[in-house]
Amino acid sequence: MAALDVFMREQVGQFEPEIRDMAAYCLDTSGKRLRPTMVFISGWRGEGMVAGELVRAAGVVEMVHLATLVHDDIMDRAEIRRNRRTAARQFGPDAAVLLGDALFSQALHIASHFPTTEVCRLVAESTRKVCSGEIMQTLRRRDITVSLAEYRRMIDLKTAELFRVSCYLGASLSGQAKDFALAADQFGHHLGIAYQIYDDLVDFLGEEQQIGKTLGTDLATGKLTLPLMLLLDKVSAAEREIIIGSFHGSQSPGLAASRQRMHELGVVAAVLQAIEDELAVATRALDVHHALPPVALMRQLAVILQAKVAAIAAKQVSR
């Protein structure tokens, strides 16, 4: 991560002088850096061994991710990201759109300098898929008819795709056999789905000061996510109409009331089970490769996510 910090700071100098301060604002080091972590862990070679190609690959996927966050915050009208103002709030939405585009472009520029074209091809494909998932979700805003299969497809693209390619690139660039790279690919895919479901739950149950970003945006902006889908299936007809009214923006969002009902009706428990199911599939993908050095660390990522999920659930129950 220290090497990645240096690399990301170096990238700021690659942008035109007029926008370097803006690029630096986005390329800060305060985020969770989950995708770089997956690159490093799936490509683990041992304590203290830092591979330059893994640092560059981690930088690429993190820059793509940061670009998507810039654009997401514009669409969600979010005010806070990483406990400070979003790029859209800091520079205005028009400049932020173009800043996100510049970050995407720089990520692909870095990817093009690998000796193999595979990195650039995979990152370009993943970037397209991430954007496609976001477009699909944008076009279905305030659409109460989104099915579970469609929801799954959206999060496959917008979140799981970049998790998947991060794990694949780490394993592949570190010289691991193709079968392990494919297993890492599957692990990342299902971990990404689990993480997005967790993130969707956090949007209802989390606290902004702790999470560090604007919450409640899914309901306020009309995104039908798994927690809300399950809640709508369980409430009475009268309650359903109230929630749909919030979803369509005709009434106040009612986040606190929705949160309470999710607990009372077992929605939180059902969402937690969905996350557990995905994590189980993710870890099973690694079973045949259990003796390889990266596997124990990869499985630990699943354990960490389980702990985060359990902490949120426990905090809500104690209220």
C-alpha positions as CSV (number, residue, x, y, z in Angstrom):
1,M,0.0,0.0,0.0
2,A,2.9,2.4,0.7
3,A,4.2,1.7,-2.8
4,L,0.7,2.3,-4.2
5,D,0.5,5.7,-2.4
6,V,3.8,6.7,-4.1
7,F,2.4,5.5,-7.5
8,M,-0.9,7.4,-7.1
9,R,0.9,10.6,-6.1
10,E,3.1,10.3,-9.2
11,Q,0.0,10.0,-11.4
12,V,-1.2,13.4,-10.3
13,G,1.8,14.9,-12.3
14,Q,0.5,13.2,-15.4
15,F,-2.6,15.4,-15.5
16,E,-2.5,18.8,-17.1
17,P,-1.3,21.5,-14.7
18,E,-4.7,23.2,-14.7
19,I,-6.5,20.2,-13.2
20,R,-3.8,18.6,-11.1
21,D,-5.3,19.9,-7.8
22,M,-8.6,18.4,-8.8
23,A,-7.0,15.1,-9.7
24,A,-5.1,15.1,-6.4
25,Y,-8.4,15.7,-4.6
26,C,-9.8,12.5,-6.0
27,L,-6.6,10.4,-5.8
28,D,-6.4,10.7,-2.1
29,T,-5.3,7.9,0.2
30,S,-8.1,7.9,2.7
31,G,-10.4,5.2,1.1
32,K,-10.7,1.5,1.9
33,R,-8.8,0.5,-1.2
34,L,-10.6,-2.8,-1.4
35,R,-9.8,-3.4,-5.0
36,P,-6.0,-2.8,-4.7
37,T,-6.1,-5.1,-1.6
38,M,-7.6,-7.8,-3.8
39,V,-4.9,-7.3,-6.4
40,F,-2.1,-7.5,-3.8
41,I,-3.6,-10.5,-1.9
42,S,-4.4,-12.6,-4.9
43,G,-0.9,-12.0,-6.1
44,W,0.7,-12.5,-2.7
45,R,4.4,-13.6,-3.0
46,G,5.4,-13.2,0.6
47,E,6.0,-10.7,3.4
48,G,7.9,-7.6,2.2
49,M,7.9,-8.6,-1.5
50,V,6.5,-5.7,-3.5
51,A,6.0,-6.4,-7.3
52,G,5.9,-3.3,-9.5
53,E,3.4,-4.8,-11.9
54,L,1.0,-5.5,-9.0
55,V,1.3,-1.9,-7.8
56,R,0.5,-0.6,-11.3
57,A,-2.4,-3.0,-11.7
58,A,-3.7,-1.9,-8.3
59,G,-3.4,1.7,-9.3
60,V,-5.4,1.1,-12.5
61,V,-8.3,-0.6,-10.8
62,E,-8.4,2.0,-8.0
63,M,-8.4,4.8,-10.5
64,V,-11.3,3.3,-12.4
65,H,-13.1,2.9,-9.1
66,L,-12.5,6.5,-8.1
67,A,-13.8,7.6,-11.5
68,T,-17.0,5.7,-10.9
69,L,-17.4,7.3,-7.5
70,V,-17.1,10.8,-8.9
71,H,-19.9,10.0,-11.4
72,D,-22.0,8.1,-8.8
73,D,-21.9,11.1,-6.4
74,I,-23.2,13.4,-9.2
75,M,-26.1,11.1,-10.0
76,D,-26.9,10.5,-6.3
77,R,-26.5,14.2,-5.4
78,A,-24.3,13.0,-2.6
79,E,-22.7,15.7,-0.4
80,I,-20.1,13.6,1.5
81,R,-17.5,11.0,0.4
82,R,-14.7,9.8,2.7
83,N,-15.8,12.3,5.3
84,R,-15.3,15.4,3.1
85,R,-17.2,17.1,0.3
86,T,-17.6,15.0,-2.9
87,A,-15.9,16.2,-6.1
88,A,-19.2,17.3,-7.5
89,R,-19.8,19.4,-4.4
90,Q,-16.2,20.7,-4.4
91,F,-15.9,21.6,-8.1
92,G,-19.4,21.5,-9.4
93,P,-21.2,18.7,-11.3
94,D,-20.2,19.8,-14.8
95,A,-16.4,19.8,-14.0
96,A,-16.8,16.6,-12.0
97,V,-18.2,14.7,-14.9
98,L,-15.2,15.6,-17.0
99,L,-12.9,14.9,-14.1
100,G,-14.3,11.4,-13.8
101,D,-13.7,10.9,-17.5
102,A,-10.1,12.1,-17.1
103,L,-9.5,9.5,-14.4
104,F,-10.9,6.7,-16.6
105,S,-8.6,7.8,-19.4
106,Q,-5.5,7.9,-17.2
107,A,-6.3,4.4,-15.9
108,L,-6.4,3.0,-19.4
109,H,-3.3,4.9,-20.3
110,I,-1.4,3.2,-17.4
111,A,-2.9,-0.2,-18.4
112,S,-1.6,0.2,-22.0
113,H,2.0,0.2,-20.7
114,F,2.0,-3.4,-19.5
115,P,4.1,-5.7,-21.8
116,T,1.0,-7.7,-22.5
117,T,-2.2,-6.3,-24.0
118,E,-4.3,-8.5,-21.7
119,V,-4.3,-6.0,-18.8
120,C,-5.5,-3.1,-21.0
121,R,-8.1,-5.4,-22.6
122,L,-9.5,-6.7,-19.3
123,V,-9.6,-3.3,-17.7
124,A,-11.3,-1.7,-20.7
125,E,-13.9,-4.4,-20.7
126,S,-14.5,-4.2,-17.0
127,T,-14.8,-0.4,-17.2
128,R,-17.4,-0.7,-19.9
129,K,-19.3,-3.3,-17.9
130,V,-19.2,-1.1,-14.7
131,C,-20.6,1.8,-16.7
132,S,-23.2,-0.4,-18.3
133,G,-24.4,-1.5,-14.8
134,E,-24.7,2.1,-13.7
135,I,-26.6,3.0,-16.8
136,M,-29.0,0.1,-16.3
137,Q,-29.6,1.2,-12.7
138,T,-30.0,4.8,-13.8
139,L,-32.6,3.9,-16.4
140,R,-34.6,1.9,-13.8
141,R,-34.7,4.5,-11.1
142,R,-38.0,4.7,-9.4
143,D,-39.1,1.6,-11.2
144,I,-40.8,-0.7,-8.6
145,T,-40.9,-3.6,-11.1
146,V,-37.2,-4.4,-11.0
147,S,-36.8,-8.1,-10.4
148,L,-34.3,-9.9,-8.3
149,A,-32.6,-11.3,-11.4
150,E,-32.3,-7.7,-12.8
151,Y,-31.0,-6.4,-9.5
152,R,-28.4,-9.2,-9.5
153,R,-27.4,-8.4,-13.1
154,M,-26.9,-4.7,-12.2
155,I,-24.6,-5.4,-9.2
156,D,-22.8,-8.1,-11.2
157,L,-21.8,-5.4,-13.6
158,K,-21.4,-2.2,-11.5
159,T,-19.6,-3.8,-8.5
160,A,-18.7,-7.5,-8.8
161,E,-17.0,-6.9,-12.2
162,L,-14.1,-4.8,-10.8
163,F,-13.7,-7.1,-7.8
164,R,-13.5,-10.0,-10.2
165,V,-10.9,-8.4,-12.5
166,S,-8.8,-7.2,-9.5
167,C,-8.5,-10.8,-8.2
168,Y,-7.8,-12.2,-11.6
169,L,-5.1,-9.7,-12.4
170,G,-3.4,-10.2,-9.1
171,A,-3.2,-13.9,-9.6
172,S,-2.3,-13.7,-13.3
173,L,0.4,-11.1,-13.0
174,S,2.1,-12.9,-10.1
175,G,2.7,-15.9,-12.3
176,Q,0.2,-18.2,-10.8
177,A,-1.3,-21.1,-12.9
178,K,-4.3,-20.3,-15.0
179,D,-6.6,-22.5,-13.0
180,F,-5.9,-20.5,-9.8
181,A,-6.4,-17.2,-11.7
182,L,-9.8,-18.4,-12.8
183,A,-10.6,-19.5,-9.2
184,A,-9.5,-16.1,-8.0
185,D,-11.8,-14.6,-10.6
186,Q,-14.8,-16.5,-9.2
187,F,-13.8,-15.6,-5.7
188,G,-13.7,-11.9,-6.6
189,H,-17.0,-12.1,-8.4
190,H,-19.0,-13.5,-5.5
191,L,-17.2,-11.3,-2.9
192,G,-18.2,-8.3,-5.0
193,I,-21.8,-9.3,-5.0
194,A,-21.7,-9.9,-1.3
195,Y,-20.1,-6.5,-0.8
196,Q,-22.7,-4.6,-2.9
197,I,-25.5,-6.2,-1.0
198,Y,-23.8,-5.2,2.2
199,D,-23.4,-1.7,0.9
200,D,-27.1,-1.6,0.0
201,L,-27.9,-2.6,3.5
202,V,-25.6,0.0,5.0
203,D,-27.4,2.7,3.0
204,F,-30.4,2.0,5.3
205,L,-28.7,0.9,8.5
206,G,-25.4,2.8,8.6
207,E,-24.4,6.1,10.2
208,E,-22.9,8.8,8.1
209,Q,-20.2,9.7,10.6
210,Q,-19.0,6.1,10.8
211,I,-19.3,5.2,7.2
212,G,-18.0,8.5,5.9
213,K,-20.4,9.1,3.0
214,T,-24.0,10.3,2.4
215,L,-26.5,7.6,3.3
216,G,-30.1,7.1,2.4
217,T,-29.5,7.9,-1.2
218,D,-30.9,4.7,-2.6
219,L,-34.4,5.4,-1.3
220,A,-34.2,9.1,-1.9
221,T,-33.0,8.6,-5.6
222,G,-35.3,5.7,-6.4
223,K,-32.8,2.8,-6.5
224,L,-34.6,-0.5,-5.8
225,T,-32.1,-2.7,-3.9
226,L,-32.4,-6.0,-2.2
227,P,-33.3,-4.6,1.3
228,L,-36.1,-2.5,-0.1
229,M,-37.3,-5.3,-2.4
230,L,-37.7,-7.7,0.6
231,L,-39.3,-5.0,2.7
232,L,-42.0,-4.3,0.0
233,D,-42.7,-8.1,-0.1
234,K,-43.4,-8.2,3.6
235,V,-45.3,-5.1,4.6
236,S,-49.0,-4.5,4.5
237,A,-50.7,-3.0,1.4
238,A,-51.0,0.4,3.2
239,E,-47.4,0.4,4.3
240,R,-46.3,-0.6,0.8
241,E,-48.1,2.5,-0.6
242,I,-46.3,4.8,1.8
243,I,-42.9,3.3,1.0
244,I,-43.6,3.5,-2.7
245,G,-44.5,7.1,-2.2
246,S,-41.1,7.7,-0.6
247,F,-39.5,5.8,-3.5
248,H,-41.2,8.0,-6.1
249,G,-40.3,11.1,-4.2
250,S,-43.9,12.2,-3.4
251,Q,-43.4,11.8,0.3
252,S,-40.6,12.2,2.8
253,P,-38.0,9.4,2.5
254,G,-39.0,7.8,5.8
255,L,-35.5,6.2,6.3
256,A,-35.9,5.7,10.0
257,A,-39.3,4.1,9.7
258,S,-38.0,1.8,6.9
259,R,-35.0,0.8,9.0
260,Q,-37.3,-0.2,11.9
261,R,-39.6,-2.2,9.8
262,M,-36.7,-4.1,8.2
263,H,-35.8,-5.4,11.6
264,E,-39.3,-6.1,12.8
265,L,-40.2,-8.1,9.6
266,G,-36.9,-10.1,9.3
267,V,-35.7,-8.3,6.3
268,V,-32.3,-7.6,7.8
269,A,-31.8,-11.3,8.6
270,A,-32.7,-12.2,5.1
271,V,-30.3,-9.8,3.6
272,L,-27.5,-11.0,5.9
273,Q,-28.2,-14.5,4.8
274,A,-27.9,-13.5,1.1
275,I,-24.5,-12.0,1.9
276,E,-23.4,-15.2,3.7
277,D,-24.5,-17.3,0.8
278,E,-22.4,-15.3,-1.6
279,L,-19.4,-15.5,0.7
280,A,-19.7,-19.2,1.0
281,V,-19.7,-19.6,-2.8
282,A,-16.7,-17.2,-3.0
283,T,-14.6,-19.2,-0.5
284,R,-15.5,-22.6,-2.0
285,A,-14.0,-21.5,-5.3
286,L,-10.6,-21.5,-3.6
287,D,-10.9,-24.9,-1.9
288,V,-8.9,-26.9,-4.4
289,H,-6.1,-24.3,-4.1
290,H,-6.0,-24.2,-0.3
291,A,-2.2,-24.8,-0.1
292,L,-1.3,-21.7,-2.1
293,P,0.0,-18.7,-0.1
294,P,-2.7,-16.2,-1.3
295,V,-5.6,-18.4,-0.3
296,A,-5.6,-17.9,3.4
297,L,-5.4,-14.1,2.9
298,M,-8.2,-14.1,0.4
299,R,-10.4,-16.0,2.7
300,Q,-9.6,-13.5,5.4
301,L,-11.2,-10.8,3.2
302,A,-14.5,-12.8,3.4
303,V,-14.1,-13.0,7.2
304,I,-13.6,-9.3,7.5
305,L,-16.7,-8.6,5.5
306,Q,-18.6,-11.0,7.7
307,A,-17.4,-9.1,10.8
308,K,-18.6,-5.8,9.3
309,V,-22.0,-7.2,8.5
310,A,-22.3,-8.7,12.0
311,A,-21.3,-5.4,13.6
312,I,-24.0,-3.4,11.8
313,A,-26.6,-6.0,12.6
314,A,-25.6,-6.1,16.3
315,K,-25.7,-2.3,16.6
316,Q,-29.1,-2.1,15.1
317,V,-30.5,-4.8,17.4
318,S,-29.1,-3.0,20.4
319,R,-31.0,0.2,19.7
